[in-house]
Amino acid sequence: MNPEWVHPPGVGGHLHEAGRTAVEHAATSAPVDGNRCANETGDAYPPVVVDVEIVQVGPDEWREFREVRLASLADAPGAFGARHADWVEATEDRWRQRLTDVPCTFLARSDAGTVGVVSGALSEDGVELISMWVAPSHRGTGLTGRLVARVVAWAGALGRDTHLMVRDDNPAAIRAYEKAGFTDLGVPEGWPDDAPLERRMRHAGS
């Protein structure tokens, strides 16, 4: 098990590396362009925050990523495998390396600053959704669904599915990911007896 799997606050799931928050009011995962949100049938997604721009970032945006990453760790210190103390003194090189190692990282920008983050990490069987976090001020607005959709679209462009892990004792998170288009595959066979149960979920792309 990755040492940085997390159990986000609220209805969040158990996600590795940088942590993920609640998927409150998550949208389905069709690609999102700007502030236009609709699924393949034309139905509207949940309300979105129109003043939020979602952008893909790389190593040169390490300062902005550092700000939102530390904010997420400070917001929910008990929810992440990584601790605020593990990263607060990290060097520029370490932050840049994180964004190099995980090339799919999206930030949500608003007039208030950077209010969300999500990443997708390449894995042997697809792309793993990681590092999901939305600022408290923007939860319940549909922003989480928009961020999730970006990773699913990125994976789909590579011909890959998107998968994640979520705590078995967090039914709200499971339901939210299902609303975002993920299928619950259950607890993986051979899960360690001494570890909290986690369920694997997968999205077949778009």
Steps between C-alpha positions, in 0.01 A plus 500: 500500500634842411610679819318816401147367451252730667153500646366845411256690717128518439398243241846465352665172406829334581746631240877481477799732470369848571150424619148561375203664659128446485340449162204704606246537220748342256405534135513230238834478331450625148772750404435850624578809298508825696179541695281290272399176673272240347510125464458299184122519521506878529395505864658774703760425762456638852545881526853615434703790630520722194795703626726195532746410227654152486850485355757227454833585661857375497829553685512873426182547706654332803440802727126499433485123542693529824245749633198282429671178607594646838151644534353153451731345757425774751126481436477131587811390690351165591378420150826463313780248505737789435524757776530877478831469682628264231461768232508843660879518477527319166746648253412641161660194343268268692189690396615509139573128510149426627353683201741323266424156639124565480457695174120512523427764763214748479446805719178694549556875506258766617519864605555367852809305394558134426199312635543145375743239373493152349757276335508186291791260535584247231476142623534156349127474433400856425507835675449533874304800626697654787556823692136609491423803716258791484508799736214509754366817342441318171366165615152410385530719189575234238869589490605155615312342211670733255843408636424129489377538141831654393699200621258255339525693172882505523504124554252446220721692256771245577260213448507417871240446769501694826499323835517588868475347847241603758443395861240228539354682800430815300175427312444868419827510308416179317163641394659825389760325286226285350315819405822613334492190281717261701412133549555339840718190455508409867788428735797356306573133559773441755450829684713503820309388810652777712417786259174697477291365216511698177294457187634538150299710257549543129378732227511360148578836341302712261 
